[in-house]
Amino acid sequence: MNVIIDTHIFLWLLEASRKIKTEHLNILKDKNNTIYLSSISVAEIMIKKSIGKLDVDFDITEMLKQMGIKSLSYDTDAALKLIDLPFHHKDPFDRMIISQGIINNFKILTLDSKFKYYDCELID
């Protein structure tokens, strides 16, 4: 299964947070699954770092390698899909991750309840 993790899931993984459900950790650790972090999440982290809303002091590329998470580039098809998405969610980063999930037919792992209003596959 191909899974895009939302930005907060990635940050929680780095912290070894207990906020991540055991069943979600099992999915993330399953070698039969391919786990992706969207380039949109990287942009979100960098923007929040640059304005002082997030303190990150690690190399994201290196962390992705260490964690076995692949980077998923945002492409034109995903951008074009944004026109079809209703505005249940106003966060542009999340809307772009949703469009990637839909276009690529990937499941999305998030705890953001607004994602359920979209025609994307979520991991419960």
N, C-alpha and C positions, 0 to 999 in steps of 0.2 A: 504494500500500500504506500502511496506517495502522500506525504503529510507536510503541510506548511504550518510552522508554529508561529503564533502571534508574538509580537515583540515582548510582551510581558512574560510569556512562557520562557523565551530565551533568557531574559534577565533573571527569572526565578531559577532556571537551571544553573546559571552561573553562581547563584547564591546558595545552591542546594536547599532551596526553600521548601518548607513543608506545605506550601500552598498548592503544590502540584499533587493531584490525586495519584494514588498508587497505580490505578489502572492506566492512567496517562503515562506514567513513568515506564510501565511495562511496554506500552506501545512504542515509546521513544527508544527503548533499549532493544527492541526486537529487530534483529539483523535482517529480517525479511522486509522491513519497512525502510523507505528512504525518507529521511527527514530533511526539510528545507527551511532556511531562513530567507525571507524575501529581501532583495536589495532595498526595498521600501522600508523594512525594519531597520536596516543599517542607516539609511538616510534619517529616519526618525530619531534614532539614538544619537547620531552626530549633530543633528539640529538641536536636540534637547541639551546635549553637552555644551554646544557653543553658546547657548543662552543661559546656562547655569541651572537648568532644571533637572539635570542628571549628571552624576559624577561617575564616569567610567575611566578607568586607568589601565586598560588592557587592549591588546591588538585583536580586534574582532576577527580578522581573517585567521589568525593563529588559533584563537579559541574555537572557531568553527572546525578547523582541522582536527584539533585535539578531541573535540566532542563528536566527530564523525557526522557533522551537519553540513549539507551542501548549500551553497548560495544559489538563489533563484533570481535571475535577472528579470527586471520588469520590461516587458516588450510592448510593441505597438498594439498587438491584438488585445492585450489586457487593458491598455489605455482606452482603446476604442469601446470596450465593453462598459466603461464607466457611464456612457450616455444612457444605457438601459437600466442602470441601478436606481431604484427609488431612494429617497433621502430619509430612510429610517435611521441612518447613522451619518452624522455630519463630519466625523473625523476623516480627513482625506487619506491618511495613512491606512486606516482600517478599510476604507472603501477600495483602495488599490489592492490590498491583500485579498479582499473578497473577490475582486475582478480576476485576480490571478488564479484563485482557487477554481472559479467557474470556468475560465478559459482552458486551464490545464487539466480540469477534472481531477483535482487533488482535494483531499480532505483537509480541513483546517482545524487546528487545535487552538482553542481560545477559551477563556472564561468570560469573555465579553458577551453579555446576553443579547445585545443588539444584532449580533451576527445571525441569529436564528430567523430574523425577518427577511433574509435574503435566500435566493435559490442556490445556495452553496451547500456542499456536504460538510457537516461538522462532526467532530468526534465528541461524543457525550461523555 
